[in-house]
Amino acid sequence: MPENTDALILDAGGAPATTPDGTAVPMDKRDKPRSLWNDAWHDLSRKPIFYISALVILFLIVISFWPSLIASQDPLQCNLINSQNGPSSGHWFGYDQQGCDVYTRTVYGARASVEVGIFSTLGVAVLGALLGGMSGYFGGWLDAIISRISDIFFGIPILLGGVVFLSAVKGGSVLTVSTFIILLGWPQLARIARGAVITAKEQDYVLAAKALGAGHGRIMLRHIAPNALAPVIVWSTIALGTFISLEATLSFLGVGLKPPAVSWGIDISAAADQIRNAPHMLLWPAGALSVTVLAFILLGDAVRDALDPKLR
């Protein structure tokens, strides 16, 4: 028998376990229990699309906070002499109708879009998960009230609601647009969170915690929340790209962000009438918006596949 049995796996009789050829199995080779999150990361780490979309999103976040890293000019510095001029040396994307550098405005436009997407997603996630979790856990009259309120907000088309709501607000800003999206975006996540909590609270470990006298706060934070978090994360990841697209749409319609703010939606709106004369004005901001939304959708799909045990 080996001298150091502490480093070996023991069988049912207390002796070191061995492989078929008689070699003792070290303890560090034993199978360890894997959680849902470990399995999810294991699946994600084998998907190239996860790394590609994550790198694109990381790049967008970096240039959102530090656009001067790759753009040295001022996005508001314009010269009508250069109006609608095409790409040239030092100005790769050409100029827009006001004579502004399209490359610089495309880089700086990422900031407003990403800020709206992040703020809106965080607000919707917190509000929706909180109301949906309370509704699913407590049920009864609280569930009925929250469900009826969410039905009312569900009946308001978000784009039409944005046109009406933001038209009544003077001066569009990131905070204004994000507040509107949070106001009309939480019901869908609340329903997802409600369903996840209802499923989790019927599990044996939750019933055991109740039988041992655990309070509602401890049960929700320690037992239900970690197991109901996966669908919330998946929805939020995909919704972030959707909210960025929504901000661009509202800005395109003239009710979202307004000049002098720099936004892809504003630039797309300004370039729409000149698509035949100067297509480069529309190509670059629209392309940046499409790549951004696609990156978040692909990341959300990858996370969904990894966190859903039924898809394995």
N, C-alpha and C positions, 0 to 999 in steps of 0.2 A: 504494500500500500504506500502511496506517495507520502512523504513526510509532512508537507503543508497541505492539509485537506481543506483549509479555509478558502483556498483559491480554486476549489473544485466544486462542481455541482454534485450534490448528494442525491442518491436514489431513495426510494421509499424505505429501504432498510437502514439508511444512514451511511451507506458506503458511497464512495465517489462514483458518479455516473460515468460510463465509458461509451465510446463510439464502437461500431461493429468490429473494428480492428483492435480493440482493447485499450485505446488511448483515452486518458481521462479528459473530460470536457471542462475547460476552465470556466470560472464563474462569469467572466466578462463576455462569454459567448452565449450565455443563456438568453432565452427569449424574454423580452421585457414587454409589459402591457403597453399598448399604444393608444393614445387618445384620438378623438376625432380630429383635433388640430394637428397632431403629428401625422396622421394619415393624409390629411389635406395637404400639408406641406410636402409630404413625400410625393403626392401626385402632381402638385404644381411644379416641383423641381424637375420633373421629367418632361415638361411641356415647353417647347421653344416659344410658343405664342405668348406664354406668360411673361417670359423674360423680355421679349420684344415690346409688348405693350407696356410693361413696367418701366422699361428704359425710356420709351417715348414720353410717358407721364412724368417721370423724374426730370427729364430734360425740360418739359413745359413748366414744371414747378420752379425749376432753377431760373429760367429766363423770366418767369413772372415776377420773381423777387429781385433779380439782378439782370434786367434786360441790357444794361450797359456792357455786359460781358461780351455780347456779340453784336451790339448796335451802338455806335459811338455818336450818332446824330440825335437831334431833338425831333421827336415826332410831330411837334407843333410848329417847327420851323419850315415855312413853305415859301415858294417863290413862283408867282404866276407865269414867269418866263418859261419855266419847265413844265407847264401844264400838259398832262397826258403824254409826255415824252416816254418812249419805250426804254427797255433795259439798256444800260451802258456800263462802261468800266467805272467801278466804284458805286454804281447804283443798279444792282443786279435785277431788281424787280421793277425798275422804272419809276415814274411819278404818277400821282393821281391828278384829279381835275384841278385841285388847288395848288398843285406844284409841290406837294409833300412827297417825301421818299417813301415808296410803298413798302420796301423792305423794313425800314425802321418802324413804320406804323403796324406792320404785321407782327413784328417782335413785341412791341409794347402793347399791342392789342391782346396778347395772351394774358396779361395781368388781370384785366377787368373780367374776362371770361372765367379764368380759373378761380378768382376770388368769389364771384357769384356762385360758381359751382360748389366750391368748398363750404362757404357759409350757408348756402341753401341746404346742402346735404346734411351738414351737422345739425342745423335747426330742425329739419324734417325728421332726422333720425332720433333726436332727443325727444321732441314733442310726440311723434308718432309712436315710438317705442314705449314712452311713459304712459300715454293714454291707452294704447292698445294692450299693454301689459296689465294695467289696472283693470281694464274691462274684462280681459280673459281670466284673470286670477280671482277677482271678487264676484263677477257675474251679477245677477239680480238686477236691481234698479239702476246701479251704476253702469252696468253693461248696456242696458236699454237706452239710457240717456246718451252715452258716448256714441253708440251705434247710430242713433237717430241724428245726432249732430253731424257725424261723418257722412251720413246719407245726404244731408242738405248740401255739404260742400262737394260731394261727388256729383251732384246735379248741376254744378257750375262748370261749363267748359273752361279749362284753364287758360286757353289762348284768348277767348272772348272776355273772360274775367280780367285778364291782364290788360287788355285794351281799355276796358271800362275803368278799372281801378287805377292804373298808372296814368291815364289821361286826366284824372282828377287831381293828381299830385304834381306840384310844380317842381321842376328840376329833377330829372332821373339820376339816380346814383346807385352805387353797388348795394348800399344798405336798403334803399327803397325797393329795388328789384328783388333782392334776397328775401326781404320781409314778405313781399307778395307771394313768392314761390313757396315759402314756408306756410303761409296762410292757407293756400289751396293745395299744397302737396302732401300734407301729413295724413289725410284719411287712408290712402292706399297702404302706406306703411303701417298704420295703426291696425288695419285688418290683418296684415301679415303677422304682426307681432301678437295680436290677439289669438290667432289660430295656433301659433307656435307655443304660446303660454298654456292654452287649453290642453294641447297635447302633452306638454311637459308636466303639468300639475297632476296628471293621472298616472304618472309613473310610480313604481313601487318605492323608490328612494324618497320621493316627496311625501308619500303617504306615511312612510316610516318616520320621517322628520316631524310630521304633524303628530304622530302617535307619541313621540318622545317629548312633545311639548315645545317645539321650536316655534318662535313667533313668526308673524307674516313677513316682517322685514328680512329676517335671516333666511327664510325659505326662498323668498324671491331673489335675494342677492347671491346666496350661496348655492342654491340648487336649481332654480328655474332659469335665471338670467343666463348663466353660461351655456345651458343647453338649448335656449331659444334664440341665441345670438346669431347663429349661422344664417338663417334666412334674412335677417335684418342687414347683415354685412353684404350679402349677395345683392339684395335690392338696392342698397345705398351705392354700391360700386357702379352698377349700371345706371342708376338715376343721376349720378354726378355728370355723366356725359349728356344725359337728356336735359338736365338743367342748363348746362352750357349752351346747348342748342336752342333751348327756350329763350335764354337771354339774348342770343343773337337774333332770333326771330322777332322778339319784342323791340329790340333796337332797330332792326330793319324796318319795322312798321312805324318807327318814330315815337314810341311810347316807353321804351326801355331807357338805356343809357343815352345821354344827350351830349353833344359837343359842349365844351372842349374835351370830354372824355374820349379816350382812344379805345375803340372796340371793333372786333371783326364785323359785328352786325352793322355798325355805323358805316364802315368802309364798304361793305357789300351793298348797302342801300345807296350810297353815293355812286358806286360804280355800275349799278344795274342799268342805268339809262345810257351808259357809254360802252356797253359790251361789244358793239360792232366796231367802234372807233378805237377803243383802247381796252382790249380784253384782258391785258395784264393787270389792270386795276381790280378786276373781279377774281381772277384766277388765284392769286396768292392768298388773300384773306379767306376766300371760300375753301381753298385747299387746306389751309391750316386748321380751319374749323372742322372740316371733314375728318382729317387725320386724328384730331383730338377726340372727337366723339367716338370714332371707331376704336381708338386705343382703350377708352374706358369701357366700351361695350365688350370688346374682346377680353379684357381683364375680368370683367364681371362674369362672363360666360365661363372662363377658366376657373374662377373661384367657385361658381355654382357647381360645376362638375366635380370639383374636389371636395366640396362640403356635403354633397348629396350622396349618401350611401347607396341609394337605389341605382345610381348611374355608374357604379363601380363594377 
